[in-house]
Amino acid sequence: METGIMITTILSIAITCLSLLCGLGITAAAIAIPIYILRKNQQKLQDLAATGVPGEATILQLEDTGMRINDDPRVAVTLEVRIPGYPPYQVRKTMTIPMIRMSQVQVGAVVGVLADPSQPNNPDKVGLLLR
């Protein structure tokens, strides 16, 4: 009878330890993944600031994706980008727009952009300059 109680106790301790390790792993991932994404986005912005050329873009299409990040809408925009010395080109970009800036991002609006004309099909190489 004592052997059965010992086995049950050992199993209980093992399950508790495993649960604790899983919880710690999930917590670490919940902290590390957003930090990784933020750093990656910062690097993209720094790259664009280094290689980008100021220009302007007309918003041709605006679609709500239905997603919100911190209550700000995530939208898909189609832009016609114009940079001095380069032919105009279109790019589709999904981005989160602060609610306070949504009035600037409407179909037909002209917005300032920073874009890398050497990669016109790369939506990561176009950034809206909203004020």
Backbone bond lengths (Angstrom), bond angles and torsions (degrees), N, CA, C in turn:
res aa  C-N    CA-C-N  psi(-1)  N-CA   C-N-CA  omega(-1)  CA-C   N-CA-C  phi
1 M - - - 1.439 - - 1.527 110.90 -
2 E 1.341 117.59 -39.04 1.446 120.92 -179.84 1.531 111.36 -66.11
3 T 1.320 117.85 -32.01 1.460 121.49 178.04 1.527 110.47 -64.15
4 G 1.312 117.68 -39.58 1.466 122.44 178.14 1.519 111.90 -64.33
5 I 1.323 116.37 -40.39 1.468 120.83 178.65 1.526 109.74 -67.80
6 M 1.332 117.06 -39.14 1.464 121.48 178.68 1.532 111.24 -62.92
7 I 1.310 115.90 -45.21 1.466 120.59 179.88 1.525 109.61 -62.96
8 T 1.326 117.11 -43.57 1.467 121.29 178.94 1.522 110.63 -61.74
9 T 1.311 117.51 -42.05 1.465 121.82 179.18 1.523 110.73 -64.51
10 I 1.328 116.64 -45.75 1.472 120.69 179.08 1.525 110.49 -62.15
11 L 1.327 117.59 -42.94 1.470 120.79 177.62 1.524 111.01 -62.95
12 S 1.313 117.54 -41.53 1.465 121.29 178.64 1.522 111.03 -61.55
13 I 1.322 116.58 -43.79 1.469 120.88 178.79 1.529 110.14 -64.92
14 A 1.330 117.57 -42.37 1.469 121.64 -179.84 1.526 110.63 -63.35
15 I 1.321 117.17 -43.54 1.472 121.04 179.69 1.524 110.30 -65.69
16 T 1.325 117.38 -40.43 1.466 121.30 178.15 1.525 110.57 -62.54
17 C 1.326 117.05 -45.15 1.469 121.16 178.83 1.526 111.38 -63.54
18 L 1.313 116.76 -43.49 1.457 120.91 178.43 1.524 110.94 -62.77
19 S 1.318 117.61 -42.23 1.464 121.65 177.58 1.516 110.87 -61.96
20 L 1.322 116.62 -42.09 1.459 121.43 178.94 1.525 110.94 -63.52
21 L 1.327 117.39 -44.51 1.461 121.14 178.31 1.520 111.77 -63.23
22 C 1.318 117.18 -41.72 1.471 120.63 178.17 1.529 110.26 -63.16
23 G 1.319 115.89 -43.02 1.466 120.14 178.81 1.523 112.02 -61.86
24 L 1.327 116.35 -42.54 1.459 120.26 177.69 1.525 111.46 -65.07
25 G 1.331 116.20 -39.52 1.468 120.15 178.09 1.519 111.84 -63.54
26 I 1.315 116.80 -42.85 1.469 121.09 179.08 1.525 109.96 -65.59
27 T 1.334 117.10 -42.30 1.464 120.73 178.74 1.529 111.00 -62.82
28 A 1.312 116.94 -43.64 1.470 120.63 179.03 1.523 110.81 -61.93
29 A 1.327 117.01 -42.37 1.465 120.46 178.85 1.527 111.00 -65.67
30 A 1.334 116.77 -38.99 1.465 120.67 -179.79 1.521 111.74 -65.21
31 I 1.312 117.10 -25.84 1.463 120.84 177.57 1.524 110.67 -89.36
32 A 1.308 118.11 -43.12 1.462 122.29 -173.19 1.531 113.29 -72.22
33 I 1.311 118.17 -39.60 1.468 120.54 -175.93 1.528 111.81 -63.32
34 P 1.355 120.83 -49.90 1.474 118.96 177.33 1.531 113.53 -60.96
35 I 1.338 117.03 -36.22 1.467 119.61 178.01 1.522 110.00 -64.56
36 Y 1.323 117.53 -41.77 1.467 121.79 177.89 1.529 110.72 -61.16
37 I 1.328 116.19 -44.87 1.469 120.44 -179.20 1.527 110.66 -64.51
38 L 1.323 117.75 -42.41 1.464 120.91 178.60 1.527 111.17 -62.17
39 R 1.307 116.81 -43.20 1.469 119.91 179.29 1.517 111.42 -65.53
40 K 1.313 116.62 -38.65 1.465 120.54 178.47 1.531 110.22 -64.55
41 N 1.332 117.02 -42.64 1.462 120.90 177.99 1.521 111.45 -65.18
42 Q 1.337 117.47 -38.94 1.458 120.49 176.89 1.520 110.75 -62.63
43 Q 1.321 117.02 -39.54 1.461 120.42 179.26 1.528 110.40 -64.90
44 K 1.333 117.39 -40.41 1.466 120.75 177.34 1.520 110.62 -60.89
45 L 1.341 116.62 -42.98 1.463 120.49 179.20 1.520 111.32 -64.68
46 Q 1.326 117.17 -40.93 1.458 120.31 178.35 1.531 110.92 -64.67
47 D 1.327 117.19 -40.66 1.463 121.09 177.87 1.525 110.29 -62.74
48 L 1.335 116.25 -43.41 1.463 119.99 -179.93 1.526 110.71 -66.11
49 A 1.314 117.61 -39.00 1.469 120.82 178.15 1.526 111.00 -63.39
50 A 1.332 116.35 -33.16 1.463 120.41 -179.06 1.527 112.40 -76.83
51 T 1.330 117.27 -36.94 1.471 120.23 -174.05 1.521 113.76 -108.68
52 G 1.325 117.12 -9.77 1.463 121.07 -173.49 1.520 113.74 -75.56
53 V 1.322 113.96 154.07 1.453 122.68 177.90 1.530 106.99 -120.46
54 P 1.337 118.54 133.21 1.466 118.97 178.93 1.520 111.29 -68.75
55 G 1.298 115.38 144.64 1.458 122.36 178.05 1.503 109.11 -162.24
56 E 1.323 115.01 -157.21 1.459 119.50 176.93 1.523 108.93 -140.45
57 A 1.327 114.78 162.11 1.461 120.04 -179.91 1.516 108.73 -143.12
58 T 1.314 115.09 144.98 1.456 121.55 172.72 1.514 107.42 -99.74
59 I 1.319 115.79 133.35 1.459 120.18 178.02 1.522 108.02 -81.29
60 L 1.326 115.85 113.82 1.460 121.75 -177.73 1.523 111.93 -89.81
61 Q 1.318 116.77 -33.58 1.457 121.20 -176.37 1.519 108.84 -149.71
62 L 1.328 115.90 144.26 1.453 122.25 -179.83 1.520 108.19 -139.28
63 E 1.333 116.47 123.82 1.469 120.67 -179.72 1.520 109.31 -131.09
64 D 1.323 115.86 134.62 1.459 120.95 174.61 1.524 107.68 -80.83
65 T 1.321 117.14 129.23 1.463 120.64 179.52 1.526 111.65 -81.84
66 G 1.332 116.58 -11.99 1.454 120.56 -177.34 1.520 112.45 88.13
67 M 1.317 116.92 -4.68 1.460 121.02 -179.43 1.528 109.07 -96.93
68 R 1.316 116.50 147.58 1.462 122.71 176.49 1.523 108.11 -128.16
69 I 1.322 115.73 140.30 1.452 121.54 173.83 1.524 106.01 -125.22
70 N 1.325 115.82 115.37 1.472 122.08 -174.42 1.526 110.80 53.75
71 D 1.323 116.47 41.42 1.471 124.83 -179.42 1.522 113.84 67.38
72 D 1.325 118.32 7.12 1.464 121.67 175.43 1.526 108.32 -96.23
73 P 1.353 117.59 137.01 1.464 119.74 -176.82 1.524 112.94 -72.21
74 R 1.307 114.97 142.59 1.466 122.43 172.38 1.520 105.24 -99.01
75 V 1.338 116.27 121.43 1.456 121.32 -174.23 1.528 110.83 -125.34
76 A 1.319 114.49 157.28 1.466 121.37 172.49 1.528 106.46 -107.99
77 V 1.312 116.86 123.90 1.464 121.22 -179.64 1.522 109.55 -119.99
78 T 1.322 114.43 142.72 1.453 120.84 171.38 1.517 106.24 -108.27
79 L 1.336 115.70 124.81 1.456 121.72 -175.05 1.519 110.97 -118.05
80 E 1.323 115.47 145.39 1.466 120.05 166.54 1.517 105.68 -105.09
81 V 1.318 115.97 108.56 1.460 122.62 -173.76 1.523 109.55 -92.42
82 R 1.336 114.82 132.69 1.461 121.33 177.46 1.530 108.55 -126.92
83 I 1.345 113.81 119.60 1.459 121.43 178.12 1.523 106.69 -122.02
84 P 1.334 117.32 131.93 1.470 119.37 -179.60 1.528 112.33 -53.25
85 G 1.334 115.34 130.74 1.460 121.15 178.49 1.517 114.84 88.63
86 Y 1.341 118.02 -1.06 1.465 122.34 -179.43 1.524 109.14 -128.99
87 P 1.328 117.78 150.44 1.465 118.97 176.89 1.532 110.47 -69.67
88 P 1.333 117.55 148.11 1.475 120.03 177.53 1.530 110.28 -62.71
89 Y 1.315 115.55 149.12 1.462 120.35 176.89 1.517 109.14 -145.74
90 Q 1.342 114.70 159.15 1.462 120.47 179.77 1.524 110.20 -106.37
91 V 1.318 114.49 145.50 1.459 120.89 177.17 1.524 107.95 -144.79
92 R 1.319 114.99 144.15 1.474 121.22 176.69 1.520 107.34 -110.04
93 K 1.322 115.36 129.95 1.464 121.30 -173.26 1.520 109.13 -136.57
94 T 1.323 116.71 136.89 1.462 121.82 173.85 1.514 107.11 -103.77
95 M 1.329 115.45 129.73 1.455 119.63 -175.54 1.515 111.74 -153.40
96 T 1.317 116.28 160.20 1.458 122.26 175.73 1.520 107.53 -95.96
97 I 1.325 115.75 127.25 1.464 121.54 -178.95 1.526 108.18 -109.85
98 P 1.337 117.91 126.03 1.466 118.35 174.65 1.530 110.01 -58.45
99 M 1.309 116.56 137.06 1.460 121.81 -176.53 1.531 111.63 -52.42
100 I 1.311 116.99 -37.07 1.455 121.04 -177.96 1.536 112.07 -67.77
101 R 1.332 118.04 -18.26 1.470 122.51 -179.20 1.535 113.06 -100.37
102 M 1.323 118.01 -2.90 1.472 120.88 -175.84 1.523 113.00 -59.85
103 S 1.326 118.60 -29.87 1.470 120.00 179.44 1.529 111.20 -65.34
104 Q 1.325 117.91 -24.11 1.467 121.58 178.50 1.520 112.35 -81.68
105 V 1.333 116.52 -19.95 1.466 121.38 -174.73 1.528 108.35 -107.95
106 Q 1.320 115.62 80.73 1.461 122.45 179.87 1.521 108.77 -131.14
107 V 1.316 117.08 154.82 1.476 121.12 179.56 1.525 108.53 -58.64
108 G 1.338 115.17 130.26 1.455 121.98 -179.84 1.519 113.51 94.32
109 A 1.315 117.72 -15.51 1.465 120.83 -179.86 1.525 110.32 -70.86
110 V 1.316 115.39 146.80 1.460 121.85 174.85 1.524 106.66 -106.68
111 V 1.324 115.57 125.02 1.465 121.66 -177.88 1.522 109.76 -124.41
112 G 1.306 115.28 152.54 1.454 120.34 173.96 1.520 109.91 -72.40
113 V 1.329 115.57 145.73 1.467 120.41 177.67 1.514 109.86 -136.77
114 L 1.301 113.96 160.23 1.456 122.86 167.96 1.520 104.07 -120.36
115 A 1.329 117.43 119.37 1.464 120.24 -173.67 1.522 110.88 -137.98
116 D 1.307 114.26 152.43 1.457 121.36 175.61 1.519 107.34 -101.35
117 P 1.342 118.24 102.68 1.468 120.62 -175.54 1.522 114.08 -67.43
118 S 1.327 117.96 -13.82 1.467 119.61 178.95 1.528 111.28 -76.38
119 Q 1.350 116.93 -13.99 1.463 120.99 178.85 1.536 109.45 -131.65
120 P 1.329 117.55 66.39 1.465 119.94 -173.89 1.525 114.67 -65.96
121 N 1.316 119.10 -21.60 1.471 120.37 -178.94 1.526 113.28 -92.16
122 N 1.319 117.25 1.27 1.456 121.43 -177.72 1.535 109.46 -97.77
123 P 1.347 117.80 108.22 1.465 119.38 -178.23 1.534 112.92 -64.72
124 D 1.333 118.14 -21.09 1.457 120.25 176.89 1.524 112.03 -70.75
125 K 1.321 116.86 -14.40 1.462 121.38 -177.79 1.529 111.99 -99.85
126 V 1.347 116.43 20.94 1.468 122.11 174.07 1.518 107.05 -133.17
127 G 1.309 115.88 126.25 1.460 120.84 177.71 1.512 110.54 -126.68
128 L 1.307 117.05 131.97 1.467 121.00 177.55 1.524 109.51 -77.51
129 L 1.307 116.31 138.38 1.463 122.28 176.88 1.524 107.66 -105.16
130 L 1.298 116.64 87.02 1.460 122.01 -178.18 1.529 108.35 -94.75
131 R 1.330 115.27 141.34 1.468 119.64 -179.43 1.495 110.55 -107.87
